[in-house]
């Protein structure tokens, strides 16, 4: 008997299981209560439906009886009734009556309502044939427990009369004051509940001022969120934290963070909804706003999202903003595309760690793949703004490392005792170790994020090189490869160089694309790819032929890319090039400087100065005497066989240019580019790289640096080149009034 008895649980087990059992019991009770209430609602619904069906059946049966019974049947029923009153009815008569009643339909046949949809017509030999389709209209009756059974007809609201300009201005002024008061109240005291009231003004019902009010509210909310948002992400509370008891201040802070996060989320959803309506993704439109005004609202929404993307990159829902904005980079509206692309460029520049950049690059990769590589080149152009360079990495770590101010010895002796100084010294030593540990940790995190970003970027580039070589994105891809070539993994060098060589030899590339291919190859070979056994002779010939196609027109900007290629091909690989090749390039670059803009001519002459100083034996080109056999072939595109050793740099000797800096460099090079003496260059020109000179002396603003003097000062001697008789004849013709009038017309 004792064995069969249940053992009583110990007190410890009761303590462990009591809380769980109570929670389970409460949950079971709530579930049972919900189930019973649900069953009761279903039963009530069924009863109401049954009552409705019974009423409809009775009414329909009586109507159908009166409708389908003929006069003969009525007469027969009257006779049967008279016989029944006079004599008892027989079973046969009863059966006939029941049989006739059974033939009567008991339910009305409901006809389905159909809607005719007109389609596009078809044209054939017979002519235009109209097309249409019938669709059955299904009406769903929404039943509510608290409402009456019969539906109420909605009354149409009368249209509002148009407002006068004075009334509209008065209402708009009231809304502006209301928005300003709410925004200032929220910024002054963020813990109040006025933020929801401000956001509710986005649903303005007055159609005359709805567009303006919505724009004002969106900009105000954007600035308010930028001011009151914390500098960290708000973590959602767990169930245990919600059920635990905390102080009033802590509870108030939690409620404020939850309300702020919810209002920020709703605001982003409102902006996304406006943009999606403008794009036409949904047919439903807001009735208070005309369709013509949607572009203005959508443009304001895009601007707000771009500002939040840049200023709240540390806050919640930042990835959601990226997902909304990345597809707009490829939008057909040029203004929207330019605005969003500029925002992402600024984000990549200001992102020092790389978390936000990684999220954006991943979304861009998905967009490129989903659109099958048919998108604007500006989308991939933004990737060139990524800050992934070894030179900038150390500087960025110094900027992001936490700063801690330590006391000097004078302050210690003045304010601290001997024992305190000892403790302070130990504390500072420990603090330095902690700072070094934090810096190493953040540096490792940054390197990891940058590695992931580069992997995604190179996946985009390699996919386009493999599957879409004829796409408009090829130029941007080649420029990106040239930009990040020093960071490419060594394993991809052979395949990448072979692909670029095929592209260059195909002849389908433009001059700019060919220059990017050449720059990528020589950047690889001058870095980690120096150990590879690759002969870049074809790339030397390709660049040599491209230089002839550069001029002062649209290809003037390509000169900077060509000079970067020359810098990686000769000074950095001085041990791998021949003197004949260097002389050929020096001669062709001198010819190029004659027909380019001043900034390009200055950069080309600075490159020639570098070549003359790197390869001193090239000064033979400044000598007029022949150095060997053969004749110089300037039109030949093979630098090794053009016999450049028999050429002279005649372009430097009589060089007369309107730009003073070009004249200075030409005079300097014509005397062998000396480093000392009166014919040497100034320190400002010597220390500047050719790329920097190209930007410094640019004439994009239609201004010269330095200002160019008048033409008569330098070209007044042109008259002496003419014959005297010819000059007299020209002067006599120009002084005649008839000739002057004819020339003017």
C-alpha positions in Angstrom: 0.0 0.0 0.0 2.8 2.3 0.8 4.4 1.7 -2.6 1.2 2.5 -4.4 0.8 5.8 -2.6 2.0 8.9 -4.5 5.0 10.6 -3.0 4.4 14.2 -2.1 6.7 16.6 -4.0 9.4 18.4 -2.1 9.2 22.1 -1.3 12.0 22.9 -3.7 10.2 21.2 -6.6 7.0 23.1 -5.7 9.0 26.4 -5.9 10.4 25.5 -9.3 7.2 24.4 -10.9 4.6 26.6 -9.3 5.3 29.6 -11.4 5.3 27.6 -14.6 2.0 25.9 -13.7 0.4 29.2 -12.9 1.4 30.6 -16.2 0.2 27.5 -18.0 -3.1 27.6 -16.2 -3.7 31.2 -17.0 -2.8 30.6 -20.7 -5.2 27.6 -20.8 -8.0 29.6 -19.3 -7.5 32.5 -21.7 -7.4 30.0 -24.7 -10.6 28.3 -23.5 -12.3 31.6 -23.1 -11.3 32.7 -26.5 -12.4 29.4 -28.0 -15.8 29.6 -26.3 -16.3 33.2 -27.4 -15.4 32.2 -30.9 -17.8 29.3 -31.0 -20.6 31.6 -29.6 -20.0 34.1 -32.4 -20.1 31.4 -35.0 -23.4 30.1 -33.6 -24.9 33.5 -33.6 -23.8 34.1 -37.1 -25.3 30.8 -38.3 -28.6 31.6 -36.6 -28.8 35.0 -38.3 -28.1 33.4 -41.7 -30.7 30.7 -41.0 -33.3 33.3 -40.1 -32.5 35.3 -43.3 -32.7 32.2 -45.5 -36.1 31.1 -43.9 -37.6 34.6 -44.5 -36.3 34.6 -48.1 -37.6 31.1 -48.8 -41.1 31.9 -47.5 -41.4 35.1 -49.5 -40.0 33.5 -52.6 -42.2 30.4 -52.4 -45.4 32.4 -52.1 -44.3 34.7 -54.9 -43.4 31.8 -57.1 -46.7 30.0 -56.3 -48.7 33.0 -57.4 -46.5 33.5 -60.4 -46.5 29.9 -61.8 -49.9 28.7 -60.9 -52.3 28.9 -63.9 -56.0 29.6 -64.0 -56.9 25.9 -64.6 -55.0 24.9 -61.5 -56.8 27.6 -59.5 -60.2 26.4 -60.7 -59.2 22.8 -59.9 -58.2 23.8 -56.4 -61.5 25.6 -55.9 -63.5 22.6 -57.0 -61.5 20.4 -54.6 -62.2 22.9 -51.8 -66.0 22.8 -52.5 -65.9 19.0 -52.6 -63.9 18.9 -49.4 -66.5 21.1 -47.7 -69.4 18.9 -48.9 -67.8 15.4 -48.8 -64.7 13.9 -47.3 -61.6 14.0 -49.6 -60.2 10.8 -50.9 -56.5 9.8 -50.8 -56.3 10.1 -54.6 -57.3 13.7 -54.6 -54.8 14.4 -51.8 -52.0 12.8 -53.7 -52.8 14.8 -56.9 -52.8 18.1 -54.8 -49.5 17.3 -53.3 -48.1 16.3 -56.7 -49.1 19.7 -58.2 -47.6 21.5 -55.3 -44.3 19.7 -55.7 -44.0 21.0 -59.2 -44.0 24.6 -58.0 -40.5 26.0 -57.7 -39.5 26.8 -54.1 -36.7 29.3 -54.8 -36.1 32.3 -57.0 -33.5 31.9 -59.7 -31.0 34.7 -59.3 -29.3 36.0 -62.3 -25.6 36.8 -62.1 -24.6 40.4 -62.8 -22.0 40.7 -65.5 -19.7 43.5 -66.4 -18.4 44.1 -70.0 -14.7 44.9 -70.3 -13.6 46.3 -73.6 -10.2 45.1 -74.8 -7.9 46.4 -77.6 -9.4 45.8 -81.1 -7.8 43.3 -83.6 -7.2 44.3 -87.2 -7.2 41.8 -90.0 -8.2 41.6 -93.7 -11.8 42.2 -92.9 -11.1 45.3 -90.9 -11.1 46.3 -87.2 -12.8 43.8 -84.9 -13.7 45.0 -81.4 -12.9 42.7 -78.5 -14.7 42.5 -75.1 -14.9 40.1 -72.2 -17.7 39.6 -69.7 -16.8 39.3 -66.0 -19.1 38.2 -63.2 -19.4 40.8 -60.4 -19.0 39.2 -57.0 -20.3 41.3 -54.1 -19.1 40.4 -50.7 -21.5 41.3 -47.8 -19.6 42.3 -44.7 -21.6 41.4 -41.6 -20.9 42.9 -38.3 -22.3 41.7 -34.9 -23.2 45.1 -33.6 -24.6 46.5 -36.8 -28.2 46.0 -38.1 -29.1 43.3 -40.6 -30.1 45.7 -43.4 -27.3 47.7 -45.0 -27.4 51.4 -44.8 -27.0 53.4 -47.9 -24.1 55.8 -47.9 -25.0 59.4 -48.6 -22.8 61.2 -51.0 -21.1 64.2 -49.6 -21.7 67.5 -51.4 -18.7 68.9 -53.2 -17.0 71.8 -51.5 -17.1 75.1 -53.2 -13.6 76.4 -54.4 -11.9 78.7 -52.0 -10.8 82.2 -52.8 -7.1 83.0 -52.8 -7.5 85.0 -49.5 -9.2 82.1 -47.8 -6.6 79.6 -49.0 -3.8 81.8 -47.9 -5.4 82.2 -44.5 -5.8 78.4 -44.0 -2.3 77.8 -45.2 -1.0 80.3 -42.7 -2.9 78.6 -39.9 -1.4 75.2 -40.8 2.1 76.7 -41.0 1.7 78.1 -37.5 0.3 74.8 -36.2 3.2 72.8 -37.8 5.8 75.2 -36.4 4.3 75.1 -32.9 4.2 71.3 -32.8 7.7 70.9 -34.1 9.1 73.4 -31.6 7.2 71.7 -28.8 8.6 68.3 -29.8 12.2 69.6 -30.0 11.9 71.4 -26.7 10.4 68.4 -24.8 10.8 65.2 -26.8 9.0 63.2 -24.1 5.6 64.7 -24.8 3.2 63.0 -27.2 3.0 65.8 -29.7 5.0 63.9 -32.3 2.0 61.7 -33.2 -0.1 64.8 -33.6 2.4 66.4 -36.0 2.6 63.2 -38.1 -1.2 63.1 -38.3 -1.1 66.3 -40.3 0.1 64.3 -43.2 -3.5 63.2 -43.8 -4.7 66.7 -44.7 -8.3 66.6 -46.0 -8.5 70.1 -47.5 -7.6 69.6 -51.2 -6.7 73.2 -51.8 -3.7 73.2 -49.4 -3.1 69.5 -49.0 0.1 69.4 -51.2 1.8 72.3 -49.5 0.9 71.2 -46.0 2.2 67.7 -46.6 5.5 69.0 -47.9 5.9 71.2 -44.8 5.1 68.4 -42.5 7.5 66.0 -44.2 10.4 68.5 -43.9 9.5 69.3 -40.3 9.4 65.7 -39.3 12.7 65.0 -41.0 14.4 67.8 -39.1 12.7 66.8 -35.8 13.9 63.2 -36.1 17.4 64.4 -36.9 17.4 66.4 -33.7 15.8 64.1 -31.2 17.1 60.7 -32.5 19.7 59.2 -30.1 23.3 58.3 -31.3 22.6 54.6 -30.9 20.2 51.9 -32.0 17.2 51.3 -29.8 17.0 47.7 -28.9 13.6 46.1 -28.6 12.7 44.9 -25.1 12.3 41.2 -24.4 9.3 39.6 -22.7 11.2 39.2 -19.4 12.2 42.9 -19.5 8.7 44.0 -20.2 7.3 42.0 -17.3 9.9 43.0 -14.8 9.3 46.0 -12.5 11.6 49.0 -13.0 11.7 52.6 -11.7 9.4 55.3 -13.0 12.2 57.1 -14.8 13.3 53.9 -16.5 9.7 53.1 -17.5 9.2 56.6 -18.9 12.4 56.3 -20.9 11.3 53.0 -22.3 7.9 54.3 -23.3 9.6 57.3 -25.0 11.9 55.1 -27.0 9.1 52.8 -28.1 6.9 55.8 -29.2 9.8 57.4 -31.0 10.7 54.2 -32.8 7.0 53.6 -33.8 6.5 57.1 -35.1 9.8 57.0 -37.0 8.7 53.7 -38.6 5.3 55.1 -39.5 6.9 58.2 -41.0 9.2 56.0 -43.2 6.1 54.0 -44.3 4.3 57.2 -45.3 7.3 58.4 -47.4 7.5 55.0 -49.1 3.8 55.0 -49.8 4.0 58.4 -51.5 6.9 57.2 -53.7 5.1 53.9 -54.6 1.9 55.7 -55.5 3.9 58.1 -57.7 5.7 55.2 -59.4 2.4 53.7 -60.3 2.8 50.5 -58.3 -0.7 50.8 -56.9 -3.8 52.0 -58.7 -5.3 53.6 -55.6 -4.6 57.3 -55.3 -5.3 59.8 -52.6 -8.4 61.7 -53.6 -7.4 65.0 -52.0 -4.2 65.3 -54.1 -4.2 65.5 -57.9 -2.0 63.2 -59.9 0.0 66.2 -61.3 1.1 67.1 -57.7 2.4 63.6 -56.9 5.8 64.3 -58.5 6.4 67.2 -56.1 5.4 65.1 -53.1 7.5 62.2 -54.3 10.5 64.4 -54.8 10.2 65.8 -51.3 9.9 62.3 -49.9 13.0 61.3 -51.7 14.9 64.3 -50.3 13.7 63.4 -46.8 14.9 59.8 -47.2 18.3 60.9 -48.5 18.8 63.3 -45.6 17.8 60.5 -43.1 20.2 58.1 -45.0 23.1 60.5 -44.4 22.4 61.8 -40.9 20.8 58.7 -39.2 23.0 56.0 -40.5 23.5 54.8 -36.9 19.8 54.6 -36.1 17.2 51.9 -36.6 15.6 51.1 -40.0 18.6 52.4 -41.9 18.7 49.3 -44.0 15.0 49.8 -44.8 15.9 53.3 -46.2 18.6 51.8 -48.3 16.2 49.2 -49.7 13.8 52.0 -50.6 16.4 54.3 -52.2 18.6 51.9 -54.2 15.9 51.1 -56.9 15.4 54.9 -57.3 19.0 55.2 -58.5 17.8 53.7 -61.7 14.6 55.7 -62.0 13.7 57.2 -65.4 13.4 60.7 -63.8 16.9 62.2 -64.1 16.5 64.5 -61.1 15.5 61.7 -58.8 18.3 59.5 -60.0 20.9 62.2 -59.6 19.7 63.1 -56.1 19.8 59.5 -54.9 23.1 58.7 -56.5 24.6 61.8 -54.9 23.4 60.7 -51.5 24.9 57.3 -51.8 28.2 58.8 -52.9 28.2 61.1 -49.8 27.3 58.0 -47.6 30.3 56.0 -49.0 32.6 59.0 -48.4 31.6 59.6 -44.8 31.3 55.9 -43.8 34.6 55.2 -42.1 33.9 51.8 -40.7 31.9 50.2 -43.6 28.7 48.8 -42.1 26.3 51.1 -44.0 28.4 50.8 -47.2 28.3 47.0 -47.1 24.5 47.0 -46.8 24.1 49.5 -49.7 26.5 47.5 -51.9 24.7 44.3 -51.3 21.3 45.9 -52.4 23.0 47.3 -55.5 24.3 43.9 -56.4 20.8 42.4 -56.1 19.4 45.2 -58.2 22.0 44.7 -61.0 21.2 41.0 -61.1 17.4 41.4 -61.0 17.4 44.0 -63.8 19.6 41.7 -66.0 22.4 44.4 -66.2 20.1 46.9 -67.9 20.4 50.0 -65.7 22.0 53.4 -65.7 25.8 53.6 -65.5 25.4 56.2 -62.7 24.4 53.4 -60.4 27.8 51.7 -60.6 29.5 55.0 -60.8 28.7 55.5 -57.1 30.8 52.5 -56.2 33.9 54.5 -57.1 33.4 56.7 -54.0 33.9 53.8 -51.6 36.7 54.5 -49.2 38.7 51.3 -49.4 42.3 52.3 -49.6 45.2 51.2 -47.4 46.5 54.8 -47.3 43.2 56.1 -45.7 42.7 53.2 -43.4 45.3 54.2 -40.8 44.2 57.8 -40.8 40.5 56.8 -40.4 41.5 54.6 -37.4 43.2 57.5 -35.8 40.1 59.6 -36.3 37.7 57.0 -34.9 39.9 55.9 -32.0 38.6 57.3 -28.6 40.6 60.2 -27.3 41.7 60.3 -23.7 43.4 63.3 -22.1 46.2 62.4 -19.7 47.7 64.7 -17.1 51.2 66.1 -17.5 53.8 66.0 -14.8 53.2 69.7 -13.8 49.6 69.1 -13.2 50.3 66.0 -11.2 52.7 67.7 -8.8 50.4 70.6 -8.4 47.1 68.8 -7.7 48.1 65.3 -6.5 49.9 63.9 -3.6 52.7 61.3 -3.9 50.4 58.4 -3.4 47.8 59.8 -5.7 50.5 60.3 -8.4 51.5 56.7 -8.1 48.0 55.5 -8.5 47.4 57.9 -11.4 50.4 56.6 -13.2 49.2 53.0 -12.9 45.7 54.0 -14.0 47.0 55.8 -17.1 49.1 52.9 -18.1 46.0 50.6 -17.9 44.0 53.1 -19.8 46.5 53.2 -22.6 46.4 49.4 -22.9 42.6 49.5 -23.1 42.7 52.1 -25.8 45.2 50.1 -27.8 43.0 47.0 -27.5 39.9 48.9 -28.6 41.8 50.3 -31.6 43.0 46.9 -32.7 39.5 45.5 -32.3 37.9 48.3 -34.4 40.7 48.0 -37.0 40.0 44.3 -37.4 36.3 44.9 -37.7 36.9 47.6 -40.4 39.2 45.3 -42.4 36.7 42.6 -42.3 33.9 44.8 -43.5 36.1 46.3 -46.3 37.0 42.8 -47.4 33.3 41.9 -47.7 32.5 45.1 -49.6 35.3 44.4 -52.1 34.1 40.8 -52.6 30.6 42.1 -53.5 31.9 44.8 -55.8 34.2 42.4 -57.7 31.3 40.0 -58.0 29.3 42.7 -59.8 32.2 43.6 -62.0 33.1 40.0 -63.0 29.5 39.1 -63.7 29.2 42.0 -66.2 32.5 41.1 -67.8 31.4 37.6 -68.2 27.7 38.0 -69.2 27.2 41.6 -70.5 30.3 42.7 -72.4 28.1 44.7 -74.8 26.3 46.5 -72.1 26.6 50.3 -71.4 28.0 49.3 -68.0 31.2 48.1 -69.4 32.9 51.5 -69.3 32.1 52.0 -65.7 33.1 48.4 -64.8 36.5 48.9 -66.5 36.9 52.2 -64.6 36.1 50.5 -61.3 38.6 47.7 -62.0 41.2 50.3 -62.7 40.3 52.1 -59.5 40.4 49.0 -57.2 43.0 47.0 -59.2 45.6 47.2 -56.4 43.2 45.3 -54.1 42.3 42.4 -56.5 43.2 39.0 -55.2 46.2 37.4 -56.9 44.2 34.3 -57.9 42.2 36.3 -60.4 45.1 38.0 -62.2 45.6 35.5 -65.0 41.9 35.2 -66.0 41.4 39.0 -65.6 44.3 39.9 -67.8 43.3 37.4 -70.5 39.7 38.8 -70.5 41.0 42.4 -70.8 43.4 41.5 -73.6 40.5 39.9 -75.6 38.5 43.1 -75.1 41.3 45.4 -76.2 42.0 43.2 -79.3 38.4 43.0 -80.3 38.3 46.6 -81.4 34.8 47.2 -80.0 36.0 49.5 -77.2 36.1 53.2 -77.1 39.3 55.2 -76.3 38.2 55.7 -72.7 37.4 52.0 -72.2 40.7 50.9 -73.8 42.6 53.3 -71.5 40.8 51.8 -68.4 41.8 48.3 -69.5 45.4 49.3 -69.9 45.4 51.1 -66.6 44.0 48.0 -64.8 46.5 45.6 -66.4 49.6 47.8 -65.5 48.2 48.5 -62.0 48.1 44.8 -61.4 51.6 44.2 -62.9 53.1 47.1 -60.8 51.8 45.7 -57.5 51.3 42.1 -56.5 51.3 40.9 -60.1 54.9 41.7 -60.5 55.7 38.0 -59.9 53.5 36.9 -62.9 55.1 36.1 -66.2 52.9 38.2 -68.5 54.1 40.1 -71.5 52.3 43.4 -71.8 53.8 44.3 -75.2 50.3 44.5 -76.8 49.1 46.9 -74.2 52.1 49.2 -74.9 51.2 49.2 -78.6 47.5 49.8 -77.8 48.2 52.9 -75.6 50.6 54.2 -78.3 47.9 54.1 -80.9 45.2 55.6 -78.6 47.3 58.7 -77.9 46.8 59.9 -81.5 43.1 60.0 -81.0 43.1 62.4 -78.0 42.5 66.1 -78.7 41.1 69.3 -77.2 37.5 68.2 -77.7 35.5 65.7 -75.8 38.5 63.4 -75.3 40.5 66.0 -73.4 39.5 64.5 -70.1 40.9 61.1 -71.2 44.4 62.6 -71.1 44.6 62.2 -67.3 43.8 58.5 -67.6 46.5 58.1 -70.4 49.0 59.9 -68.2 48.3 57.5 -65.3 48.9 54.6 -67.6 52.2 56.1 -68.7 53.2 56.6 -65.0 52.6 52.9 -64.3 54.2 51.7 -67.6 57.5 53.5 -67.4 58.7 55.1 -64.1 57.4 52.2 -62.0 58.6 49.5 -64.5 61.8 51.2 -65.6 63.7 47.9 -65.5 61.3 46.2 -67.9 61.2 48.7 -70.8 63.6 49.5 -73.6 65.0 52.9 -74.4 63.5 52.7 -77.9 60.0 52.4 -76.5 60.6 55.3 -74.1 61.8 57.5 -76.9 58.7 56.7 -79.0 56.4 57.6 -76.2 58.3 60.8 -75.5 58.0 61.9 -79.1 54.3 61.0 -79.3 53.4 62.8 -76.0 55.2 65.9 -77.3 53.1 65.8 -80.4 50.0 65.3 -78.2 50.7 68.5 -76.2 50.3 70.6 -79.4 46.6 70.0 -79.9 45.1 69.7 -76.4 43.7 72.2 -73.9 46.2 74.1 -71.6 45.6 71.9 -68.6 46.2 68.7 -70.6 49.3 70.3 -72.3 50.8 71.2 -68.9 50.2 67.6 -67.6 51.7 66.1 -70.7 54.8 68.3 -70.5 55.2 67.4 -66.8 55.1 63.7 -67.7 57.8 64.3 -70.3 59.9 65.9 -67.7 59.6 62.8 -65.5 60.5 60.6 -68.4 63.6 62.7 -69.2 64.8 62.6 -65.6 64.0 58.9 -65.2 65.7 57.9 -68.5 68.6 60.5 -69.0 69.7 58.9 -72.3 66.5 60.2 -73.9 68.1 63.7 -74.1 69.4 62.5 -77.5 66.1 63.6 -78.9 67.1 67.2 -78.2 70.0 66.9 -80.6 69.5 67.6 -84.3 72.1 65.1 -85.5 71.0 61.6 -86.5 71.8 58.8 -84.0 71.4 55.7 -86.2 70.0 54.2 -89.4 66.4 54.4 -90.5 63.8 57.1 -90.8 61.3 58.1 -88.1 57.8 56.7 -88.9 55.3 58.8 -86.9 52.2 57.0 -88.2 53.4 53.5 -87.2 51.6 52.2 -84.1 54.5 49.9 -83.0 56.8 51.9 -80.6 59.6 49.5 -81.0 59.9 49.9 -84.8 59.1 53.6 -85.3 62.8 54.6 -85.3 62.2 57.3 -82.7 65.9 57.6 -82.1 66.2 59.5 -85.4 63.4 62.0 -84.4 63.8 65.4 -82.7 61.6 67.2 -80.2 61.1 70.1 -82.5 57.8 71.0 -80.7 59.8 72.5 -77.8 62.1 74.8 -79.6 59.7 77.3 -81.3 57.0 76.7 -78.7 54.9 79.9 -78.6 51.7 79.3 -76.6 49.2 81.8 -75.1 49.3 80.1 -71.7 52.4 81.2 -69.7 52.8 78.0 -67.8 52.9 76.0 -71.0 55.6 78.3 -72.3 57.6 77.9 -69.1 57.5 74.1 -69.3 58.4 74.0 -73.0 61.4 76.3 -72.4 62.4 74.1 -69.5 62.2 70.8 -71.5 64.0 72.3 -74.6 67.1 72.8 -72.4 67.1 69.2 -71.1 64.9 69.6 -68.0 67.7 70.8 -65.6 67.1 70.6 -61.9 69.3 73.6 -61.0 70.1 76.9 -62.5 68.1 79.7 -64.1 66.4 77.2 -66.5 65.0 75.0 -63.8 61.4 75.0 -62.8 59.9 76.6 -59.7 59.3 74.5 -56.6 55.5 74.7 -57.0 55.6 73.1 -60.5 58.3 70.5 -59.6 56.5 69.1 -56.6 53.1 68.8 -58.3 52.1 65.5 -60.0 50.8 65.6 -63.6 47.3 64.6 -62.4 47.2 67.5 -59.9 48.4 69.9 -62.5 45.6 68.7 -64.8 43.0 69.6 -62.2 44.7 72.9 -61.0 44.9 74.4 -64.5 41.5 73.2 -65.7 39.3 75.7 -67.6 35.9 74.3 -66.7 34.9 77.6 -65.2 36.1 79.4 -68.4 38.9 81.0 -66.5 42.6 80.7 -66.9 45.1 80.1 -64.1 47.0 82.3 -64.1 45.1 85.0 -66.1 46.2 85.1 -69.8 47.6 88.5 -71.0 46.3 90.3 -74.1 47.0 88.8 -77.6 48.8 91.8 -78.9 51.6 91.4 -76.3 52.7 88.0 -77.6 51.5 87.9 -81.2 52.1 91.4 -82.4 55.1 90.3 -84.4 52.9 88.3 -86.7 52.8 91.2 -89.3 56.6 90.8 -89.9 56.1 87.4 -91.3 54.1 88.8 -94.3 55.5 90.3 -97.5 55.5 94.1 -97.6 53.7 94.3 -100.9 51.1 91.7 -99.7 50.7 93.7 -96.4 50.1 96.9 -98.3 47.6 95.2 -100.5 45.7 93.8 -97.5 45.7 97.2 -95.7 44.4 98.9 -98.9 41.5 96.4 -99.3 40.5 96.6 -95.6 40.3 100.4 -95.7 37.8 100.5 -98.5 34.2 101.0 -97.2 32.7 98.7 -99.8 35.1 95.9 -98.9 34.4 96.4 -95.2 30.6 96.2 -95.8 31.0 93.0 -97.9 33.1 91.4 -95.2 30.6 92.3 -92.5 27.8 90.8 -94.4 
